[in-house]
Every structure is written in structure tokens, then in C-alpha cells.
Amino acid sequence: MDLVGFLAYGQSMILLLLTVIAGVASAVALVHAALQRPDAFPAVDRQSKVIWVSILAAATLFIWFFGAVGILGIIGVVAMLVYLVDVRPRVDAIQGKRWFRKA
């Protein structure tokens, strides 16, 4: 294997790793959204549970089918990150759930 082949292999492995990490995170976000109470989402001034579950389902499919670095995959990653960073903490807070914090 020459240097160009080695670098191409390394790039492929990094892209595969990014896709797997983003796909798993998106699936976890989808499961989290599906398990929450429906009234928690409007209570924190966010879209309804049905909309978020639909968005995250589409994001998960986009990431797994198109990869994390294609245009549709990037849209899926952004949707997943918005949920995990903005919506999930607010939904958990209004329900009194604590993740990674001491009581």
C-alpha cells in the first residue's frame, strides 16, 4: 500500500467513525424524544413531541443512509444536535429529570 492509498483508507475510516457516532447519537435522541411526555415539549416553548420524533427519525435515516458528511447527513446531524443541546435539557428540566448532574 502506497502513501496515497493509506491516506485514502484513513480518510474512509474517519468518515465511517463519524457516521457511526452521529448515527448512534441520533438514534439515542430519537429514543429519548419518543419516551418523553407529550405535554413537556409545548411547556418549554418547543415544537410538539410528534414533530420532534419525526424530525429525529428523518435525521437518523439521513445519517445512516447518506453518511454524516453528505448534505442530507449534515442536515440530520444539525437536527440531532439542536435536540440534544437545546430541547432535551429543557424537556428533562421541566420533568425534574437529572442527567450527569449530582442532586
DSSP file (Angstrom, degrees, kcal/mol; ACC not computed):
  #  RESIDUE AA STRUCTURE BP1 BP2  ACC     N-H-->O    O-->H-N    N-H-->O    O-->H-N    TCO  KAPPA ALPHA  PHI   PSI    X-CA   Y-CA   Z-CA
    1    1 A M              0   0    0      0, 0.0     2,-0.1     0, 0.0     0, 0.0   0.000 360.0 360.0 360.0 126.9    0.0    0.0    0.0
    2    2 A D     >  -     0   0    0      1,-0.1     4,-2.2     4,-0.0     5,-0.2  -0.259 360.0 -94.4 -85.2 178.3    1.4    3.3   -1.0
    3    3 A L  H  > S+     0   0    0      1,-0.2     4,-2.5     2,-0.2     5,-0.2   0.882 123.3  51.6 -63.5 -41.3    1.0    6.6    0.9
    4    4 A V  H  > S+     0   0    0      1,-0.2     4,-2.3     2,-0.2    -1,-0.2   0.915 111.6  47.3 -64.7 -42.6   -2.0    7.8   -1.2
    5    5 A G  H  > S+     0   0    0      2,-0.2     4,-2.3     1,-0.2    -1,-0.2   0.891 111.7  50.8 -64.7 -39.6   -3.8    4.5   -0.6
    6    6 A F  H  X S+     0   0    0     -4,-2.2     4,-2.4     2,-0.2    -2,-0.2   0.910 111.5  47.2 -64.5 -42.8   -3.0    4.7    3.1
    7    7 A L  H  X S+     0   0    0     -4,-2.5     4,-2.5     2,-0.2    -2,-0.2   0.881 111.7  50.7 -67.3 -38.0   -4.3    8.2    3.4
    8    8 A A  H  X S+     0   0    0     -4,-2.3     4,-2.2     2,-0.2    -2,-0.2   0.900 111.2  48.9 -65.3 -40.0   -7.5    7.3    1.5
    9    9 A Y  H  X S+     0   0    0     -4,-2.3     4,-2.2     2,-0.2    -2,-0.2   0.918 111.5  49.5 -64.0 -43.7   -8.0    4.4    3.8
   10   10 A G  H  X S+     0   0    0     -4,-2.4     4,-2.1     1,-0.2    -2,-0.2   0.903 110.6  50.0 -61.9 -42.5   -7.5    6.6    6.8
   11   11 A Q  H  X S+     0   0    0     -4,-2.5     4,-2.4     1,-0.2    -1,-0.2   0.906 110.0  50.8 -63.6 -41.7  -10.0    9.2    5.5
   12   12 A S  H  X S+     0   0    0     -4,-2.2     4,-2.2     1,-0.2    -2,-0.2   0.896 110.3  49.4 -63.3 -40.0  -12.6    6.5    4.9
   13   13 A M  H  X S+     0   0    0     -4,-2.2     4,-2.3     2,-0.2    -1,-0.2   0.880 110.5  50.0 -67.9 -37.7  -12.2    5.1    8.4
   14   14 A I  H  X S+     0   0    0     -4,-2.1     4,-2.5     2,-0.2    -2,-0.2   0.924 111.9  47.8 -66.0 -44.1  -12.6    8.6    9.9
   15   15 A L  H  X S+     0   0    0     -4,-2.4     4,-2.2     2,-0.2    53,-0.4   0.882 112.0  50.2 -63.8 -38.9  -15.7    9.3    7.9
   16   16 A L  H  X S+     0   0    0     -4,-2.2     4,-2.5     2,-0.2    -2,-0.2   0.913 110.5  49.7 -64.3 -43.0  -17.1    5.9    8.9
   17   17 A L  H  X S+     0   0    0     -4,-2.3     4,-2.5     2,-0.2    -2,-0.2   0.912 110.9  49.2 -62.6 -43.5  -16.4    6.6   12.5
   18   18 A L  H  X S+     0   0    0     -4,-2.5     4,-2.6     1,-0.2     5,-0.2   0.901 111.6  49.8 -61.9 -41.2  -18.1   10.0   12.3
   19   19 A T  H  X S+     0   0    0     -4,-2.2     4,-2.6     2,-0.2    -2,-0.2   0.913 111.7  47.5 -64.9 -43.3  -21.1    8.4   10.7
   20   20 A V  H  X S+     0   0    0     -4,-2.5     4,-2.5     2,-0.2     5,-0.2   0.928 113.9  47.0 -65.2 -44.7  -21.4    5.7   13.3
   21   21 A I  H  X S+     0   0    0     -4,-2.5     4,-2.4     1,-0.2    -2,-0.2   0.937 116.2  44.3 -62.6 -46.8  -21.1    8.2   16.2
   22   22 A A  H  X S+     0   0    0     -4,-2.6     4,-2.3    -5,-0.2    -2,-0.2   0.887 113.7  51.1 -65.7 -38.7  -23.6   10.6   14.7
   23   23 A G  H  X S+     0   0    0     -4,-2.6     4,-2.1    -5,-0.2    -2,-0.2   0.905 111.8  45.8 -66.0 -41.7  -26.0    7.7   13.8
   24   24 A V  H  X S+     0   0    0     -4,-2.5     4,-2.5     2,-0.2    -2,-0.2   0.924 113.3  49.9 -66.9 -43.6  -25.9    6.3   17.3
   25   25 A A  H  X S+     0   0    0     -4,-2.4     4,-2.4    -5,-0.2    -2,-0.2   0.892 111.4  49.4 -61.6 -39.4  -26.3    9.8   18.9
   26   26 A S  H  X S+     0   0    0     -4,-2.3     4,-2.3     2,-0.2    -1,-0.2   0.895 110.6  49.5 -67.3 -39.8  -29.3   10.4   16.6
   27   27 A A  H  X S+     0   0    0     -4,-2.1     4,-2.4     2,-0.2    -2,-0.2   0.895 111.1  50.0 -65.5 -39.5  -30.9    7.1   17.5
   28   28 A V  H  X S+     0   0    0     -4,-2.5     4,-2.6     2,-0.2    -2,-0.2   0.917 110.9  49.3 -64.3 -43.2  -30.4    7.8   21.2
   29   29 A A  H  X S+     0   0    0     -4,-2.4     4,-2.6     2,-0.2    -2,-0.2   0.894 110.3  51.8 -62.5 -39.8  -32.0   11.3   20.7
   30   30 A L  H  X S+     0   0    0     -4,-2.3     4,-2.2     2,-0.2    -2,-0.2   0.925 111.4  45.9 -62.5 -45.9  -34.9    9.7   18.8
   31   31 A V  H  X S+     0   0    0     -4,-2.4     4,-1.5     2,-0.2    -2,-0.2   0.912 112.3  51.8 -64.0 -42.3  -35.5    7.1   21.6
   32   32 A H  H  X S+     0   0    0     -4,-2.6     4,-0.5     1,-0.2     3,-0.4   0.939 111.4  46.4 -59.7 -47.3  -35.2    9.9   24.2
   33   33 A A  H >< S+     0   0    0     -4,-2.6     3,-0.9     1,-0.2    -1,-0.2   0.883 110.5  53.3 -63.1 -38.7  -37.8   12.0   22.4
   34   34 A A  H 3< S+     0   0    0     -4,-2.2    -1,-0.2     1,-0.2    -2,-0.2   0.789 107.8  51.4 -68.1 -27.1  -40.2    9.1   22.0
   35   35 A L  H 3< S+     0   0    0     -4,-1.5    -1,-0.2    -3,-0.4    -2,-0.2   0.493  91.2  97.9 -90.0  -3.5  -40.1    8.3   25.7
   36   36 A Q  S << S-     0   0    0     -3,-0.9    56,-0.0    -4,-0.5    -3,-0.0  -0.437  84.7 -95.5 -85.6 159.2  -41.0   11.8   26.9
   37   37 A R    >>  -     0   0    0      1,-0.1     3,-1.2    -2,-0.1     4,-0.5  -0.485  29.7-130.7 -68.5 140.2  -44.4   13.1   28.0
   38   38 A P  T >4 S+     0   0    0      0, 0.0     3,-0.6     0, 0.0    11,-0.4   0.807 104.3  57.8 -64.4 -29.3  -46.1   14.9   25.1
   39   39 A D  T 3> S+     0   0    0      1,-0.2     4,-1.0     2,-0.2    -2,-0.0   0.601  90.7  73.0 -78.8  -9.1  -47.0   17.9   27.2
   40   40 A A  H <> S+     0   0    0     -3,-1.2     4,-0.8     2,-0.2    -1,-0.2   0.832  90.8  56.8 -73.5 -32.0  -43.4   18.6   28.1
   41   41 A F  H X<>S+     0   0    0     -3,-0.6     5,-1.9    -4,-0.5     3,-0.9   0.955 109.6  40.6 -69.7 -51.1  -42.5   19.9   24.7
   42   42 A P  H >45S+     0   0    0      0, 0.0     3,-1.6     0, 0.0    -1,-0.2   0.815 107.6  65.9 -66.2 -25.9  -45.0   22.7   24.4
   43   43 A A  H 3<5S+     0   0    0     -4,-1.0    -2,-0.2     1,-0.3    -3,-0.1   0.774 104.6  43.6 -65.9 -24.7  -44.4   23.6   28.1
   44   44 A V  T <<5S-     0   0    0     -3,-0.9    -1,-0.3    -4,-0.8    -3,-0.1   0.113 122.1-106.0-105.5  20.6  -40.8   24.6   27.2
   45   45 A D  T < 5S+     0   0    0     -3,-1.6     2,-0.3     1,-0.2    -2,-0.1   0.889  79.7 124.6  58.9  44.6  -42.0   26.5   24.1
   46   46 A R      < -     0   0    0     -5,-1.9    -1,-0.2     1,-0.2     3,-0.1  -0.760  68.9 -75.2-122.2 171.8  -40.7   24.0   21.6
   47   47 A Q        -     0   0    0     -2,-0.3    -1,-0.2     1,-0.1    -3,-0.1  -0.104  64.7 -82.4 -60.0 166.7  -42.4   22.0   18.8
   48   48 A S     >  -     0   0    0     -7,-0.1     4,-2.3     1,-0.1     5,-0.2  -0.160  36.8-107.5 -70.6 167.1  -44.6   19.1   19.7
   49   49 A K  H  > S+     0   0    0    -11,-0.4     4,-2.8     1,-0.2     5,-0.3   0.898 119.0  55.2 -60.9 -42.0  -43.4   15.7   20.5
   50   50 A V  H  > S+     0   0    0      1,-0.2     4,-2.2     2,-0.2    -1,-0.2   0.907 108.7  47.8 -60.4 -42.6  -44.7   14.3   17.2
   51   51 A I  H  > S+     0   0    0      2,-0.2     4,-2.8     1,-0.2    -1,-0.2   0.936 113.3  47.0 -65.3 -45.8  -42.8   16.9   15.2
   52   52 A W  H  X S+     0   0    0     -4,-2.3     4,-2.7     1,-0.2     5,-0.2   0.901 112.1  49.4 -65.4 -39.5  -39.5   16.2   17.2
   53   53 A V  H  X S+     0   0    0     -4,-2.8     4,-2.2     2,-0.2    -1,-0.2   0.908 113.2  48.1 -64.6 -39.7  -39.9   12.4   16.8
   54   54 A S  H  X S+     0   0    0     -4,-2.2     4,-2.4    -5,-0.3    -2,-0.2   0.927 112.4  48.3 -64.7 -44.9  -40.5   12.9   13.1
   55   55 A I  H  X S+     0   0    0     -4,-2.8     4,-2.5     1,-0.2    -2,-0.2   0.930 114.3  45.7 -60.6 -45.8  -37.5   15.2   12.7
   56   56 A L  H  X S+     0   0    0     -4,-2.7     4,-2.4     2,-0.2    -1,-0.2   0.833 110.6  53.3 -70.8 -31.7  -35.2   12.9   14.6
   57   57 A A  H  X S+     0   0    0     -4,-2.2     4,-2.2    -5,-0.2    -1,-0.2   0.931 112.6  44.4 -65.4 -44.7  -36.5    9.8   12.7
   58   58 A A  H  X S+     0   0    0     -4,-2.4     4,-2.9     2,-0.2    -2,-0.2   0.906 112.8  52.1 -64.6 -40.9  -35.7   11.5    9.4
   59   59 A A  H  X S+     0   0    0     -4,-2.5     4,-2.5     2,-0.2    -2,-0.2   0.910 109.2  49.7 -62.1 -42.4  -32.3   12.7   10.8
   60   60 A T  H  X S+     0   0    0     -4,-2.4     4,-2.4     2,-0.2     5,-0.2   0.925 112.8  46.5 -63.4 -44.0  -31.4    9.2   11.8
   61   61 A L  H  X S+     0   0    0     -4,-2.2     4,-2.7     2,-0.2     5,-0.4   0.921 111.7  51.4 -64.1 -43.2  -32.3    7.8    8.4
   62   62 A F  H  X S+     0   0    0     -4,-2.9     4,-2.5     1,-0.2     5,-0.3   0.927 112.3  46.2 -58.8 -45.4  -30.4   10.6    6.6
   63   63 A I  H  X S+     0   0    0     -4,-2.5     4,-1.5     1,-0.2    -2,-0.2   0.939 116.8  42.5 -65.2 -47.2  -27.3    9.9    8.7
   64   64 A W  H  < S+     0   0    0     -4,-2.4    -1,-0.2    -5,-0.2    -2,-0.2   0.863 123.1  36.8 -71.3 -34.3  -27.3    6.2    8.3
   65   65 A F  H  < S+     0   0    0     -4,-2.7    -2,-0.2    -5,-0.2    -1,-0.2   0.829 130.6  26.5 -87.3 -31.7  -28.2    6.2    4.6
   66   66 A F  H  < S-     0   0    0     -4,-2.5     4,-0.3    -5,-0.4     7,-0.2   0.450 107.0-115.8-112.2  -2.4  -26.3    9.2    3.3
   67   67 A G     <  -     0   0    0     -4,-1.5     3,-0.4    -5,-0.3    -1,-0.2   0.044  31.0 -83.6  83.1 161.6  -23.4    9.4    5.8
   68   68 A A  S    S+     0   0    0    -53,-0.4    -1,-0.2     1,-0.2     9,-0.1   0.581 123.4  49.3 -80.6  -9.8  -22.6   12.2    8.3
   69   69 A V  S    S+     0   0    0     -3,-0.2    -1,-0.2    -6,-0.1    -2,-0.1   0.471  86.2  95.1-113.6  -2.3  -20.8   14.4    5.8
   70   70 A G  S  > S-     0   0    0     -3,-0.4     4,-2.8    -4,-0.3     5,-0.2  -0.372  91.6-101.6 -76.9 168.9  -23.2   14.4    2.8
   71   71 A I  H  > S+     0   0    0      1,-0.2     4,-1.8     2,-0.2     5,-0.1   0.913 124.5  43.1 -62.3 -43.6  -25.6   17.4    2.6
   72   72 A L  H  > S+     0   0    0      2,-0.2     4,-2.1     1,-0.2    -1,-0.2   0.866 113.5  53.1 -69.9 -34.7  -28.5   15.3    3.9
   73   73 A G  H  > S+     0   0    0     -7,-0.2     4,-2.5     2,-0.2    -2,-0.2   0.894 107.4  50.9 -64.6 -39.9  -26.3   13.8    6.6
   74   74 A I  H  X S+     0   0    0     -4,-2.8     4,-2.6     2,-0.2    -2,-0.2   0.894 108.3  52.2 -65.3 -39.4  -25.2   17.2    7.7
   75   75 A I  H  X S+     0   0    0     -4,-1.8     4,-2.2    -5,-0.2    -1,-0.2   0.912 110.9  48.6 -61.2 -41.6  -28.9   18.3    8.0
   76   76 A G  H  X S+     0   0    0     -4,-2.1     4,-2.4     2,-0.2    -2,-0.2   0.900 110.4  50.2 -64.1 -41.7  -29.5   15.2   10.1
   77   77 A V  H  X S+     0   0    0     -4,-2.5     4,-2.6     2,-0.2    -2,-0.2   0.911 110.6  49.7 -64.0 -42.7  -26.5   16.0   12.4
   78   78 A V  H  X S+     0   0    0     -4,-2.6     4,-2.5     2,-0.2    -2,-0.2   0.924 111.3  48.8 -63.4 -43.9  -27.7   19.6   12.9
   79   79 A A  H  X S+     0   0    0     -4,-2.2     4,-2.0     1,-0.2    -2,-0.2   0.917 112.8  48.1 -61.6 -43.4  -31.2   18.4   13.8
   80   80 A M  H  X S+     0   0    0     -4,-2.4     4,-2.7     1,-0.2    -2,-0.2   0.904 112.1  49.1 -63.9 -42.2  -29.9   15.9   16.2
   81   81 A L  H  X S+     0   0    0     -4,-2.6     4,-2.7     2,-0.2     5,-0.4   0.883 108.0  53.8 -67.4 -38.3  -27.5   18.4   17.8
   82   82 A V  H  X>S+     0   0    0     -4,-2.5     4,-2.3     2,-0.2     5,-1.4   0.930 112.5  45.1 -60.4 -43.8  -30.3   21.0   18.2
   83   83 A Y  I  <>S+     0   0    0     -4,-2.0     5,-3.4     3,-0.2    -2,-0.2   0.958 116.7  43.6 -64.4 -49.5  -32.4   18.4   20.0
   84   84 A L  I  <5S+     0   0    0     -4,-2.7    -2,-0.2     1,-0.2    -1,-0.2   0.845 123.4  35.2 -67.4 -34.1  -29.6   17.2   22.3
   85   85 A V  I  <5S+     0   0    0     -4,-2.7    -1,-0.2    -5,-0.2    -2,-0.2   0.831 133.8  16.4 -90.9 -34.3  -28.2   20.6   23.1
   86   86 A D  I  X5S+     0   0    0     -4,-2.3     4,-0.9    -5,-0.4    -3,-0.2   0.865 128.0  33.9-107.2 -52.6  -31.4   22.8   23.3
   87   87 A V  I  ><S+     0   0    0     -5,-1.4     4,-2.7     2,-0.2     5,-0.3   0.943 111.1  55.7 -79.0 -48.8  -34.5   20.7   23.6
   88   88 A R  H  ><S+     0   0    0     -5,-3.4     4,-2.7     1,-0.2     5,-0.2   0.900 106.9  49.1 -55.5 -48.1  -33.5   17.7   25.7
   89   89 A P  H  > S+     0   0    0      0, 0.0     4,-2.2     0, 0.0    -1,-0.2   0.894 114.3  46.3 -61.0 -37.3  -32.1   19.7   28.6
   90   90 A R  H  X S+     0   0    0     -4,-0.9     4,-2.2    -3,-0.2    -2,-0.2   0.906 113.2  48.1 -70.8 -41.5  -35.3   21.8   28.8
   91   91 A V  H  X S+     0   0    0     -4,-2.7     4,-1.2     1,-0.2     6,-0.2   0.917 114.5  47.0 -64.9 -42.3  -37.6   18.9   28.5
   92   92 A D  H  X>S+     0   0    0     -4,-2.7     5,-2.7    -5,-0.3     4,-0.5   0.897 111.0  52.1 -65.2 -39.8  -35.7   17.0   31.2
   93   93 A A  H ><5S+     0   0    0     -4,-2.2     3,-0.9    -5,-0.2    -2,-0.2   0.903 107.7  50.2 -65.3 -41.5  -35.6   20.0   33.5
   94   94 A I  H 3<5S+     0   0    0     -4,-2.2    -1,-0.2     1,-0.3    -2,-0.2   0.779 113.3  47.0 -70.0 -23.9  -39.4   20.6   33.3
   95   95 A Q  H 3<5S-     0   0    0     -4,-1.2    -1,-0.3    -5,-0.2    -2,-0.2   0.468 115.7-115.8 -92.7  -3.0  -40.0   16.9   34.1
   96   96 A G  T <<5 +     0   0    0     -3,-0.9     2,-0.3    -4,-0.5    -3,-0.2   0.692  63.7 148.3  78.0  19.2  -37.4   17.0   37.0
   97   97 A K      < -     0   0    0     -5,-2.7     2,-0.5    -6,-0.2    -1,-0.3  -0.623  33.1-153.9 -86.9 147.0  -35.0   14.6   35.4
   98   98 A R        -     0   0    0     -2,-0.3     2,-0.5     3,-0.0     5,-0.1  -0.984  10.4-175.2-125.1 127.3  -31.3   14.9   36.0
   99   99 A W  S    S-     0   0    0     -2,-0.5     3,-0.1     1,-0.1    -2,-0.0  -0.986  73.7 -14.2-122.4 125.0  -28.7   13.6   33.7
  100  100 A F  S    S+     0   0    0     -2,-0.5     2,-0.4     1,-0.2    -1,-0.1   0.720 109.2 108.5  60.1  24.9  -25.0   13.8   34.6
  101  101 A R        -     0   0    0      2,-0.0     2,-0.2     0, 0.0    -1,-0.2  -0.978  70.0-119.2-129.7 145.5  -25.6   16.1   37.5
  102  102 A K              0   0    0     -2,-0.4    -3,-0.1     1,-0.1     0, 0.0  -0.575 360.0 360.0 -80.2 145.6  -25.5   15.5   41.2
  103  103 A A              0   0    0     -2,-0.2    -1,-0.1    -5,-0.1    -2,-0.0   0.476 360.0 360.0 -74.0 360.0  -28.7   16.0   43.1
